[in-house]
Amino acid sequence: MHKLTTFSLKVQYKQKQIHITIQDDGKGFDLLANTFGNGLHNMKDRAKQLGGELLICSTMDHGTKIDLWFVV
């Protein structure tokens, strides 16, 4: 079983733009797998409502990285 050993949260503010990065080295997940929930879709929709963008990158057994950008 793959254990999470590192988690980081980074928040940057530059030129009226906020960039938030959340990253871990956990078990990751398959972004292309069929899921029955709307969680990832809803997160991307909410980012668009902020006038921003959400990028999710995840690799099995190597963790997940989530980047969110939006203008304030």
MARFI-553191 format. One line per 8 residues: number of its first residue (from 0); for each residue y, x, z of C-alpha. Coordinates in Angstrom, 3 decimals. Last residue first. Layout:
BEGIN
NUM	Y,X,Z ~ ...
***
This chain:
BEGIN
71	39.036,-9.117,-7.810 ~ 36.993,-8.003,-10.829 ~ 33.192,-7.966,-10.756 ~ 30.339,-5.503,-10.999 ~ 26.860,-5.902,-9.482 ~ 24.100,-3.299,-9.742 ~ 20.587,-3.892,-8.400 ~ 18.028,-1.096,-8.208
63	14.359,-1.646,-7.409 ~ 11.454,0.480,-6.289 ~ 8.971,2.972,-7.700 ~ 5.552,1.349,-7.213 ~ 6.186,-1.125,-10.067 ~ 9.537,-0.449,-11.689 ~ 12.679,-2.482,-11.130 ~ 16.096,-2.541,-12.801
55	18.440,-5.434,-12.163 ~ 21.891,-5.668,-13.723 ~ 24.463,-8.201,-12.576 ~ 27.733,-8.735,-14.433 ~ 31.135,-10.003,-13.483 ~ 33.584,-12.816,-14.065 ~ 32.748,-14.169,-10.622 ~ 30.939,-17.097,-12.256
47	29.032,-14.512,-14.306 ~ 27.775,-12.903,-11.087 ~ 26.708,-16.334,-9.859 ~ 24.696,-16.889,-13.034 ~ 22.962,-13.513,-12.645 ~ 21.985,-14.323,-9.053 ~ 20.764,-17.777,-10.126 ~ 18.482,-16.265,-12.785
39	17.083,-13.790,-10.287 ~ 16.338,-16.520,-7.728 ~ 15.141,-19.288,-10.042 ~ 11.557,-19.456,-8.867 ~ 8.295,-20.081,-10.717 ~ 7.848,-16.567,-11.917 ~ 6.498,-15.324,-15.213 ~ 6.383,-11.546,-15.172
31	8.968,-9.748,-17.302 ~ 10.898,-8.244,-14.377 ~ 7.691,-6.765,-12.961 ~ 8.244,-5.830,-9.335 ~ 9.190,-2.899,-7.134 ~ 6.943,-1.516,-4.364 ~ 9.757,-0.007,-2.351 ~ 12.029,2.925,-3.217
23	15.242,1.021,-2.609 ~ 18.594,0.477,-4.265 ~ 21.598,-1.797,-3.792 ~ 24.694,-0.979,-5.836 ~ 27.980,-2.868,-5.510 ~ 30.868,-2.269,-7.906 ~ 34.178,-3.939,-7.163 ~ 36.932,-3.874,-9.749
15	40.663,-4.055,-9.029 ~ 41.228,-0.525,-10.367 ~ 38.502,0.984,-8.195 ~ 36.536,-0.430,-5.284 ~ 33.092,0.979,-4.565 ~ 30.262,-0.397,-2.443 ~ 26.980,1.498,-2.021 ~ 23.913,0.168,-0.237
7	20.865,2.371,0.120 ~ 17.262,1.833,1.141 ~ 14.655,4.548,1.550 ~ 11.124,4.533,2.980 ~ 9.647,1.290,1.645 ~ 5.888,1.558,1.867 ~ 3.413,1.377,-1.015 ~ 0.000,0.000,0.000
***
